[in-house]
C-alpha cells in the first residue's frame, strides 16, 4: 500500500513589537520582515510566505506547518 502521508514543511514566524510601537512579522527562511497592523495582516502575509516556500521547495503537495509565536500584545 503506498504511503499517502504528505511531506511536512515547517516554517517559523514571529510578531515582534518594536520600540516605536509598530509590529513586525519576521520569518526563519530569509524573506524580508513586514510591518503588520493587525493579526489578520499577519495571517495574510504568512499565507503568502507559505505558498512561496512550497514553490521554492518544489513541494506543491506538501503540508505546511506554521510555528507562529507572538508576545502578548494588543494591536491598535
Steps between C-alpha positions, in 0.01 A plus 500: 500500500652838402580757765239778472644715776597843370849638541508759776680834470528705818542875501540725800364852514483752781336834565744735671402825662741780418612787725306747283173317571471320167486123449719305259440151367822306445581150376771236509557453129649822375209712382498866605301585811166676455333762717153387608211692649276209602504127549301471177783681316747256651295195395466627143876548474566156651271348236701666222830396661382139534408486130839647408673238715309218329605632159862547611518141624307372196264331742154608389343191659672543835329604820623827652518520878541852633656557841351841577627682807412841626518680833188596687412816314211713395479637148369857495 
